[in-house]
Amino acid sequence: MGSNHICQDLISRRKLDVQSHFSYLGQGIVMSSNHFHGPAGFEQKNADLVTEFDRYVREHPEVAERIPDQALWLCCLQGDEEFNQWSRAEAKREAKKGQPVVYVKIKRLQPVRSRIQEVVIA
């Protein structure tokens, strides 16, 4: 069974609502600091980090075991206090009364690389 199936089974079995305070996922990661400005940029940055964390959990399904059932989780990025403040404020606004809130602190990201293995230009 692949890690994707293991992670999905674990999430389903534990009824884990693995979601951030945004319900959509971004496409690709562009972590240039001058790309993200203000709330609109923070929303995209958050979406990108959520996507990366989803990939991480699929590769490390044991991480999902540490997230309480029905928790709202938010991403924080080491060294980006302005984004982290925004993320915490959004999570506080979105969390239901009594809902566990989990902080996912992302310490480092690898540089973005293409996953294309073969190209044909016509």
VOPAGU-2260 file (C-alpha; in pm, 1 decimal, decimal comma):
REM VOPAGU-2260
SITE   aa  ch    i         X         Y         Z
SITE  MET   A    0       0,0       0,0       0,0
SITE  GLY   A    1     148,9     338,5     -98,6
SITE  SER   A    2     198,7     622,3     147,0
SITE  ASN   A    3     -91,5     812,6     -12,4
SITE  HIS   A    4    -330,3     527,6      70,5
SITE  ILE   A    5    -184,1     487,6     419,5
SITE  CYS   A    6    -228,9     858,3     493,2
SITE  GLN   A    7    -583,2     865,0     355,6
SITE  ASP   A    8    -673,3     552,6     553,7
SITE  LEU   A    9    -526,9     700,2     870,8
SITE  ILE   A   10    -712,6    1026,2     822,0
SITE  SER   A   11   -1038,8     844,6     745,4
SITE  ARG   A   12   -1002,0     600,3    1033,9
SITE  ARG   A   13    -935,6     873,3    1289,0
SITE  LYS   A   14   -1198,7    1105,4    1137,8
SITE  LEU   A   15    -924,9    1363,0    1125,8
SITE  ASP   A   16   -1038,0    1684,6     966,6
SITE  VAL   A   17    -699,5    1774,0     823,0
SITE  GLN   A   18    -762,1    2122,9     700,9
SITE  SER   A   19    -611,4    2460,0     744,4
SITE  HIS   A   20    -819,9    2768,1     799,1
SITE  PHE   A   21    -842,3    2788,3     419,2
SITE  SER   A   22   -1021,9    2509,5     239,5
SITE  TYR   A   23    -838,2    2540,6     -91,5
SITE  LEU   A   24    -492,1    2426,3    -188,5
SITE  GLY   A   25    -245,7    2631,4    -391,5
SITE  GLN   A   26     -68,3    2520,5    -703,4
SITE  GLY   A   27     309,3    2521,1    -680,8
SITE  ILE   A   28     533,6    2709,7    -443,0
SITE  VAL   A   29     683,6    3049,5    -508,6
SITE  MET   A   30     858,3    3151,6    -190,4
SITE  SER   A   31    1014,7    3475,3    -311,0
SITE  SER   A   32     968,2    3726,2     -28,7
SITE  ASN   A   33     877,4    4006,5    -269,4
SITE  HIS   A   34     597,2    3792,5    -420,0
SITE  PHE   A   35     390,5    3790,0     -99,9
SITE  HIS   A   36     262,1    4125,9      20,8
SITE  GLY   A   37     -45,9    4193,5     230,3
SITE  PRO   A   38    -339,6    3967,2     300,7
SITE  ALA   A   39    -392,8    3850,9     -59,0
SITE  GLY   A   40     -30,6    3741,4     -74,2
SITE  PHE   A   41     -64,2    3578,0     266,0
SITE  GLU   A   42    -361,3    3375,9     144,9
SITE  GLN   A   43    -155,8    3239,7    -144,7
SITE  LYS   A   44     143,3    3177,4      79,5
SITE  ASN   A   45     -80,3    2989,7     322,3
SITE  ALA   A   46    -230,3    2784,1      40,8
SITE  ASP   A   47     117,8    2694,1     -79,5
SITE  LEU   A   48     231,0    2594,8     270,3
SITE  VAL   A   49     -84,6    2385,8     320,6
SITE  THR   A   50      -6,4    2203,1      -4,3
SITE  GLU   A   51     348,2    2136,0     110,6
SITE  PHE   A   52     233,0    2014,4     451,5
SITE  ASP   A   53     -20,7    1784,6     284,7
SITE  ARG   A   54     263,7    1634,5      79,1
SITE  TYR   A   55     474,4    1599,5     393,9
SITE  VAL   A   56     195,4    1415,9     580,5
SITE  ARG   A   57     147,7    1180,5     286,5
SITE  GLU   A   58     519,5    1094,6     305,5
SITE  HIS   A   59     520,4    1085,8     688,7
SITE  PRO   A   60     175,9     953,5     790,3
SITE  GLU   A   61     284,4     922,5    1153,2
SITE  VAL   A   62     260,3    1302,5    1173,3
SITE  ALA   A   63    -118,7    1279,8    1135,6
SITE  GLU   A   64    -129,4    1074,6    1458,3
SITE  ARG   A   65     -12,7    1384,2    1649,8
SITE  ILE   A   66    -298,3    1603,1    1523,3
SITE  PRO   A   67    -615,5    1577,5    1735,3
SITE  ASP   A   68    -942,0    1475,3    1571,6
SITE  GLN   A   69   -1132,2    1764,5    1414,4
SITE  ALA   A   70    -843,8    2004,4    1479,8
SITE  LEU   A   71    -802,1    2324,4    1287,4
SITE  TRP   A   72    -438,6    2361,2    1198,0
SITE  LEU   A   73    -245,6    2655,9    1073,9
SITE  CYS   A   74      92,4    2697,8     914,3
SITE  CYS   A   75     359,5    2924,2    1056,8
SITE  LEU   A   76     685,0    2985,4     876,5
SITE  GLN   A   77    1000,7    3030,4    1080,7
SITE  GLY   A   78    1140,8    3379,3    1030,0
SITE  ASP   A   79     822,0    3536,8     888,8
SITE  GLU   A   80     652,0    3694,4    1190,7
SITE  GLU   A   81     419,6    3917,0     984,8
SITE  PHE   A   82     275,0    3613,7     804,0
SITE  ASN   A   83     262,0    3414,8    1129,6
SITE  GLN   A   84      62,1    3689,9    1303,2
SITE  TRP   A   85    -182,1    3696,5    1012,5
SITE  SER   A   86    -211,2    3315,7    1015,9
SITE  ARG   A   87    -278,5    3304,4    1391,2
SITE  ALA   A   88    -541,7    3580,7    1362,7
SITE  GLU   A   89    -718,4    3395,7    1079,4
SITE  ALA   A   90    -715,8    3070,2    1273,9
SITE  LYS   A   91    -855,0    3243,0    1582,3
SITE  ARG   A   92   -1133,0    3388,9    1368,9
SITE  GLU   A   93   -1215,1    3053,8    1204,2
SITE  ALA   A   94   -1186,4    2816,7    1503,3
SITE  LYS   A   95   -1508,1    2690,6    1655,4
SITE  LYS   A   96   -1549,8    2710,6    2030,5
SITE  GLY   A   97   -1359,6    2424,2    2192,4
SITE  GLN   A   98   -1197,7    2316,1    1866,3
SITE  PRO   A   99    -833,2    2214,8    1906,1
SITE  VAL   A  100    -591,7    2441,1    1719,6
SITE  VAL   A  101    -259,5    2297,7    1602,7
SITE  TYR   A  102      36,1    2511,6    1499,4
SITE  VAL   A  103     243,2    2362,8    1218,7
SITE  LYS   A  104     576,1    2544,2    1233,5
SITE  ILE   A  105     760,8    2500,8     907,5
SITE  LYS   A  106    1127,6    2549,7     980,9
SITE  ARG   A  107    1278,5    2506,9     634,8
SITE  LEU   A  108    1167,1    2455,1     275,9
SITE  GLN   A  109    1368,6    2304,2      -4,4
SITE  PRO   A  110    1406,4    2519,0    -315,6
SITE  VAL   A  111    1130,0    2473,1    -570,5
SITE  ARG   A  112    1227,1    2239,2    -850,0
SITE  SER   A  113    1045,1    2115,6   -1154,3
SITE  ARG   A  114     910,3    1761,7   -1134,0
SITE  ILE   A  115     901,6    1729,7   -1514,5
SITE  GLN   A  116    1103,5    1428,4   -1621,0
SITE  GLU   A  117    1069,5    1456,5   -1997,9
SITE  VAL   A  118     967,9    1733,5   -2237,3
SITE  VAL   A  119     880,1    1743,1   -2604,7
SITE  ILE   A  120     867,9    2083,5   -2770,3
SITE  ALA   A  121     665,4    2077,6   -3091,6
